[in-house]
Amino acid sequence: MFGSRKFSPDADIPDLSGRVIFITGGNSGLGRETALQLAKHKPSTIYITSRNVEKGRETIANINSAVPGASIVLLQLDLASLSSVRDAASKFLNQSSRLDVLFNNGGIMSVPPALTSDGYEIQFGTNHIGHALLTRLLLPTLLKTAEKPETDVRIVTLGSSAHTLSPKGGIVFETLRTSQVDLGKVALYGQSKLANMLYSSELACRYPSITAVTVHPGQVSETGLSRSMRESHLIVRVFEATIGKVIGVSVEQGALNQLWAATSGEVESGVYYDPIGKKAAGSTVSRDRRLAQRLWEWTEEQLNSQ
């Protein structure tokens, strides 16, 4: 990774006393590793979300075993259900008047064609719309926190180099309320990750008091997302058995970029980062300001109608 930075969570993450952190998908993979590493630096509270309550409780027990006294709170959340998103946000807001870092980390990859409970293509609805609603609901608290002295409020969105695999034109708005089966699983995942990037860049433009960035974790081998991709595509299984063994990274390594983005003093809002802390251009369509604005407006219309 030419041009990448060296980053050690133990040495380089500053003291996080008083900080409140929210991590979607915090019960497994990159989210769990992110919560574990941040817990070592004494934040006030880390909120993690999980669809499965038992798995979430197991994660908290494991973190508390490694970091005794860490304050970890579980919120049940299914990003494919807007009512679940609203419920999780409401429970958080009833418990905390502060939020310093929001990790839009959870997601799905290359699942069979389906719709969310609200009628959107399943990957787009989960990875983008669910996070967009959550961000919208938590935004007043993020902005209020940013007004306090000595704060550094951030929204870190987990992106992917797979955004380059999005359909022609980037996002097929006209059929997002169908399963878009004709586009294929990989293109649909790319479409959802492109939306993450565009939405994050628009957040950076609209809310300058908050640092909003998108990060690519690298080719992470052992996460729920990578397992889903392997199960769905023979070419992915062949790639990981050969080239992937050479360039793939562990979950611990994959979490470094978002840990850096959440805590480093060198982060610039609106930027897409490759590991670790390396500015990346992304695809041409990912830098399309008109498409970003269209996505923002479309998303607002959809959320207002729900």
Secondary structure, 3 states (H helix, E strand, C coil): CCCCCCCCHHHHCCCCCCCEEEECCCCCHHHHHHHHHHHCCCCCEEEEEECCHHHHHHHHHHHHHHCCCCCEEEEECCCCCHHHHHHHHHHHHHHCCCCCEEEECCCCCCCCCCECCCCCEHHHHHHHHHHHHHHHHHHHHHHHHHCCCCCCCEEEEECCHHHHHCCCCCCCHHHCCCCCHHHCHHHHHHHHHHHHHHHHHHHHHHCCCCEEEEECCCCECCCHHHHHHHHHCHHHHHHHHCHHHHHCECHHHHCHHHHHHHHCCCCCCCCEEECCCEEECCCCHHHCHHHHHHHHHHHHHHHHHC
